[in-house]
Amino acid sequence: MSNNYNKSNIRFAFLPIQVRLILRDLLLFLNYLNMQFANLFIRPLKRKEAEKLKDEIKKGTIKRVLINRQDLIGDAVISLKIVDKLTSYFDEVYVLVSDNNSFIFNELHSVKKVKVNEIINSNMEFDLIIDLIGNLTTDKRIKSRYKIGMNRGIFSIFYSNFYLWNLTESKMQVVEFYNELLKYTLGIELEIDDLPPSDFKKEKKDQIFILVGNKPNRNLPYEKWKELILLSASKTKTIVADDSDQRIMNKLSQDKDITENKNIELIVGPKQLKDLVKITNDSKLFIALDGGAEHYLERYTNSITIYTCIDQTGWHPYTLKEWNYSIIDDHVLGQSETSAGLKKYVFYKLKDRKPCYDLVCDYKKFKDIDFNLLKSLSRF
C-alpha cells in the first residue's frame, strides 16, 4: 500500500502525530472549560432576555427569522428538514446560504435564500437569528432583535440564549442536536421524519454505486478504493463516479484490473449531484466516504458510509430507529433502518475518534480499512 498521504491543509504537519494528538486533546479540554464558564457565569446574565424571547415565541410576535447555514453542502443537507419545519412557526424564514450550498435549498419552496451582502445592502432586519454554525456570534452587520446558537464559550455573551454544549460535546447526531438546541433556546419542539426525498424511487436495479474521492486528508488511498470496487464487482454490477477533482478516476481509468472488468462502469468526468441522484436512485446500495455528496445522495437508497478520521457520532445518517454496533476484528459496523425500510450502515476502524481539528486528519491507521469484512452484509 502506498504511504503517500496528502498533508495539505494540516496545521502543524511538521510535528509528529503524537504531538498533534496532544495538541488536539489540549484544544478539546480548553474548549470544554470555555463552555463551562459560559454556562456558569454568562447564562445567568442572559436569563431575562432568554425568557423574553421564549415569551415572544409563544405570543407569535417573532415574524422574520434568519437561519445561518453559510457553510458546506453536507451541513445544509442535514438541516433541510429542520429548516422546512420552522416555516410552520414563523411568517418569513430566510436561510443565509453560501455559494457552495445554495442549490440545496431549492428543495424548499417556502424559504428564501439570501447572502450576507444582500442583507447588508437592503438594510434588512430580523426578529431572530438562529445561528446553526456559530460564526455570527459577534457579527453585528446583520441586525436582529434576538440571536440564539450553540455554546460558544465566552462569546456566548452575544447571544440572547444558547444551548448547553456544542455539537462535539453533546455526543448527538446533528439533527437531534439542532432539535435540542431549538427546544432549549426557543421552547420549540420539532418532529423530524427520516423519509427519503419526494423523488425517491422504490424500484432498484441490481447494481451498486460507489462514489470515490473526498477531501485529500479524509480520502482513502487509491489501493483501498480499488479493493472496494473489485469486491463489489465480484458480487454485482458496480458503477463508479469520482469527486470533482477526478484524482481517483484518473487512476481507475488507466488500471486494466478495473477497465477490463465487465461488471465495472466508470463515470468519467465531474458530475453535478443532480446527475448522480439518478444513479443512486436506481441502485440497491450506495457507498461513499462521509462528506457533502454522501449526505446528499445516501437519502435515496441503502447506504454504507465510511469514516476515516471523522467521528461518526454526529454525522451518521439520520434515522428514527436505534443504531446497533458490532466489532469485527478492529473495525466497527453500525446498522440502522429508516421508516421507509432503507438500511443504513456506518463502517470505520476502532480507533481514537475524537475530532481532529485539522491536526490529525492524516492519521494513517484510520484509512487502512479492510473491506473484506463487509462481506457479512446481506446487501453486499
C-alpha positions in Angstrom: 0.0 0.0 0.0 1.2 3.5 -0.8 2.1 5.7 2.1 1.9 9.0 0.2 -0.8 10.7 2.2 -1.5 14.3 1.3 -0.8 16.6 4.3 -2.0 19.8 2.7 -4.3 21.9 5.0 -2.9 20.0 8.0 -1.8 22.5 10.7 1.5 21.7 12.4 2.1 18.9 9.8 5.8 19.2 10.6 5.1 17.8 14.1 5.0 14.1 14.9 1.5 12.6 15.0 1.8 12.0 18.8 2.5 15.7 19.4 -0.5 16.7 17.2 -2.7 14.3 19.2 -1.7 16.1 22.4 -2.4 19.5 20.9 -5.8 18.2 19.8 -6.7 17.0 23.3 -5.5 20.3 24.8 -7.8 22.2 22.4 -10.7 20.0 23.4 -10.0 20.5 27.1 -9.7 24.3 26.8 -12.9 24.3 24.7 -14.7 22.4 27.4 -13.6 24.8 30.1 -14.7 27.7 28.0 -18.2 26.3 27.7 -18.4 25.6 31.4 -17.5 29.2 32.0 -20.4 30.3 29.7 -22.9 28.0 31.5 -21.8 29.1 35.0 -21.3 32.9 34.5 -22.8 34.1 31.2 -26.1 32.2 31.3 -27.4 33.9 34.4 -26.7 37.3 32.8 -28.9 36.3 29.8 -31.8 34.8 31.7 -34.2 37.8 31.4 -33.5 38.2 27.7 -33.9 34.4 27.1 -37.2 34.3 28.9 -38.5 37.3 27.0 -37.6 35.6 23.7 -39.5 32.4 24.6 -42.4 34.5 25.6 -42.4 36.2 22.2 -42.3 32.8 20.5 -45.4 31.8 22.4 -47.2 35.0 21.5 -46.2 34.8 17.9 -44.5 38.1 17.7 -41.4 36.7 16.1 -42.1 37.0 12.4 -39.0 37.3 10.3 -36.2 34.7 11.0 -32.8 34.1 9.6 -31.2 30.7 9.8 -27.4 30.7 9.4 -26.3 28.0 7.0 -23.5 29.7 5.1 -21.2 26.7 5.1 -20.9 23.4 3.2 -23.1 21.0 1.3 -23.4 18.3 3.9 -24.3 20.7 6.7 -27.1 22.1 4.5 -28.5 18.7 3.6 -28.6 17.6 7.2 -30.5 20.7 8.3 -33.1 20.7 5.4 -35.9 19.2 7.3 -35.2 21.3 10.4 -35.5 24.5 8.2 -38.6 23.2 6.5 -40.3 22.6 9.8 -39.5 26.0 11.1 -41.6 27.5 8.3 -44.7 26.4 10.2 -43.7 28.6 13.2 -42.7 31.9 11.5 -44.1 34.0 8.8 -40.9 34.7 6.9 -38.0 32.2 7.0 -34.7 33.2 5.4 -31.6 31.0 5.0 -28.2 32.5 4.9 -26.5 30.4 2.3 -23.0 30.1 0.8 -22.0 29.7 -2.9 -21.4 26.0 -2.1 -24.7 25.0 -0.7 -27.3 27.5 -2.1 -28.7 24.9 -4.6 -29.5 22.5 -1.7 -32.4 24.7 -0.5 -34.1 24.6 -3.9 -35.9 21.6 -2.4 -37.7 24.0 0.0 -40.1 26.3 -1.8 -41.3 28.1 1.4 -37.9 29.5 2.4 -36.0 32.5 1.0 -32.3 32.2 0.2 -30.1 35.2 1.0 -26.4 36.1 1.3 -24.7 38.5 3.6 -24.2 41.3 1.1 -27.8 41.2 0.0 -28.9 41.6 3.7 -26.5 44.5 4.3 -27.3 46.3 1.0 -31.0 46.1 1.6 -30.8 47.1 5.3 -33.0 44.1 6.1 -33.6 43.4 9.8 -34.8 40.3 11.5 -36.7 39.4 14.7 -34.5 36.3 15.3 -31.2 34.8 14.0 -30.8 31.1 14.5 -27.0 30.7 14.3 -26.6 27.0 13.5 -22.9 27.4 12.7 -21.6 29.8 15.3 -19.8 32.2 13.0 -22.4 35.0 13.5 -21.8 35.2 17.2 -20.1 38.5 17.2 -21.2 39.7 13.7 -23.0 43.0 14.0 -23.6 43.6 10.3 -26.9 41.7 10.3 -29.5 43.4 12.5 -31.8 41.3 14.7 -33.7 41.7 18.0 -32.6 38.2 19.2 -29.9 35.7 18.3 -29.5 32.1 19.5 -27.0 29.4 18.9 -24.8 26.7 20.5 -22.4 27.2 23.4 -19.5 29.4 22.1 -17.8 29.9 25.4 -17.1 33.5 26.4 -18.5 34.6 23.0 -21.9 33.3 24.1 -22.4 36.7 25.7 -23.5 38.0 22.3 -26.5 35.5 22.1 -29.9 36.1 23.6 -29.9 32.4 24.6 -27.6 29.5 23.9 -27.6 25.7 24.2 -25.5 24.0 27.0 -22.9 22.5 24.6 -21.6 22.5 21.1 -22.2 19.6 18.8 -19.0 17.7 19.7 -19.6 17.8 23.5 -23.3 16.9 23.1 -22.5 13.5 21.6 -25.6 13.8 19.5 -26.4 13.3 15.8 -26.7 16.7 14.1 -30.5 16.6 13.6 -31.0 15.6 17.2 -28.6 18.3 18.4 -30.4 21.1 16.4 -33.7 19.8 17.8 -32.5 20.1 21.4 -31.0 23.5 20.7 -34.3 24.8 19.4 -36.2 23.2 22.3 -33.9 24.7 24.9 -33.5 28.2 23.5 -36.9 28.8 21.9 -39.2 26.2 23.5 -40.0 24.8 20.1 -40.2 21.0 19.7 -40.0 19.7 16.2 -40.9 16.2 14.9 -38.4 15.4 12.2 -39.1 12.3 10.0 -36.4 10.2 8.3 -38.3 9.7 5.0 -36.5 10.0 1.6 -37.0 12.9 -0.8 -40.1 13.2 -2.8 -38.4 11.9 -6.0 -37.3 8.7 -4.3 -37.8 5.5 -6.4 -38.8 2.3 -4.7 -37.8 0.0 -7.5 -34.0 -0.5 -7.6 -31.7 -2.2 -10.1 -29.3 -4.9 -9.2 -26.3 -2.6 -9.0 -24.0 -0.9 -6.5 -23.0 2.8 -6.8 -19.6 3.8 -5.3 -18.6 7.4 -5.1 -14.8 7.6 -4.7 -12.8 10.7 -3.7 -13.1 13.2 -0.9 -11.1 16.0 0.8 -7.4 15.0 0.5 -6.9 14.5 4.2 -10.1 12.5 4.6 -9.7 10.4 1.4 -8.7 6.8 1.1 -5.5 5.7 -0.7 -6.1 4.5 -4.3 -5.3 0.9 -3.4 -8.2 0.9 -0.9 -10.7 2.2 -3.4 -9.6 -0.4 -5.9 -10.0 -3.1 -3.2 -13.6 -2.0 -2.5 -14.6 -1.7 -6.2 -13.3 -5.1 -7.1 -15.0 -6.6 -4.1 -18.3 -5.0 -5.2 -17.8 -6.1 -8.8 -17.4 -9.7 -7.7 -21.0 -9.6 -6.5 -22.9 -7.4 -9.0 -22.6 -4.6 -11.5 -20.8 -1.7 -9.9 -20.9 1.9 -11.1 -18.1 4.3 -10.0 -18.1 8.1 -10.1 -15.5 10.4 -8.6 -15.3 13.7 -6.8 -14.9 16.8 -9.0 -11.1 16.7 -8.9 -11.1 13.2 -10.6 -7.8 12.2 -9.0 -9.0 8.7 -8.2 -10.9 8.3 -11.5 -7.7 9.2 -13.5 -6.0 6.2 -11.9 -9.0 3.9 -12.3 -9.4 4.6 -16.0 -5.8 3.6 -16.5 -6.0 0.4 -14.4 -6.6 -2.7 -16.5 -7.9 -4.7 -13.5 -10.7 -2.1 -13.4 -11.2 -1.3 -17.1 -11.3 -4.9 -18.2 -13.8 -6.0 -15.6 -17.2 -6.3 -17.3 -19.0 -5.6 -14.0 -17.5 -2.2 -13.6 -18.8 1.0 -15.2 -16.8 4.2 -14.8 -18.5 7.6 -14.9 -15.6 9.7 -16.1 -15.7 13.5 -15.7 -17.1 15.6 -12.9 -20.8 15.4 -12.5 -23.4 17.5 -10.7 -25.1 15.9 -7.7 -28.5 16.1 -9.5 -27.0 13.8 -12.2 -25.6 11.4 -9.6 -29.0 11.3 -7.9 -30.4 9.3 -10.9 -27.7 6.7 -10.5 -28.2 6.5 -6.7 -31.9 6.3 -7.1 -31.6 3.3 -9.4 -29.0 1.4 -7.2 -29.7 -1.1 -4.4 -26.7 0.2 -2.5 -24.7 3.4 -2.3 -21.2 3.5 -0.8 -19.1 6.7 -0.1 -16.9 8.4 2.4 -18.6 10.8 4.9 -19.0 14.2 3.2 -21.3 16.6 1.4 -22.0 14.4 -1.6 -22.6 11.4 0.7 -25.2 13.3 2.8 -27.0 14.4 -0.3 -27.1 11.0 -2.1 -27.5 8.5 0.7 -31.1 9.6 1.2 -32.1 7.8 -2.0 -31.2 4.2 -1.2 -29.5 1.7 1.2 -26.1 3.1 2.0 -22.7 2.4 3.6 -20.9 5.4 4.9 -17.2 5.0 5.5 -15.4 7.2 8.1 -11.7 7.7 8.1 -10.6 10.3 10.7 -14.0 11.7 11.5 -16.1 10.7 14.5 -19.3 9.2 13.1 -21.5 10.0 16.1 -22.7 13.4 14.9 -22.7 12.6 11.2 -24.2 9.2 10.6 -27.4 9.1 8.5 -30.5 10.2 10.4 -32.9 7.5 11.3 -35.6 7.3 14.0 -34.6 3.8 15.0 -31.7 2.8 17.2 -28.3 2.1 15.9 -26.7 -1.4 16.5 -23.0 -1.7 16.5 -20.8 -4.8 16.2 -17.0 -5.1 16.3 -15.3 -7.1 13.6 -11.6 -7.5 14.3 -10.6 -3.9 14.9 -13.4 -2.4 12.8 -16.9 -1.2 13.7 -20.0 -1.8 11.7 -23.1 0.1 12.7 -26.6 -0.6 11.3 -30.0 1.1 11.4 -33.1 1.4 9.3 -35.3 4.3 8.3 -39.1 4.4 8.4 -39.1 3.7 4.6 -37.1 0.5 5.2 -33.8 1.8 3.9 -30.8 0.1 5.5 -28.1 2.5 6.7 -24.6 1.3 7.6 -21.5 3.0 9.0 -18.1 1.4 8.8 -14.8 2.5 10.3 -11.8 1.4 12.3 -12.0 1.2 16.1 -9.5 3.9 17.0 -9.5 7.2 18.8 -12.4 9.0 17.2 -12.0 12.5 18.7 -12.3 15.5 16.4 -9.1 16.2 14.5 -9.4 20.0 14.2 -7.2 19.6 11.0 -4.4 18.4 13.3 -4.6 14.6 12.8 -6.8 14.2 9.7 -3.9 12.3 8.0 -3.8 9.7 10.7 -2.9 6.7 8.6 -4.4 4.0 10.8 -7.9 5.3 10.2 -7.5 4.7 6.5 -6.2 1.2 6.5 -9.7 -0.3 6.3 -10.3 -4.0 5.4 -13.3 -4.0 3.1 -13.5 -7.8 3.0 -15.2 -7.5 6.4 -18.2 -6.1 4.6 -18.9 -9.5 3.0 -21.1 -10.2 6.0 -23.7 -7.7 4.8 -26.7 -9.3 3.2 -26.8 -6.5 0.6 -23.2 -6.7 -0.4 
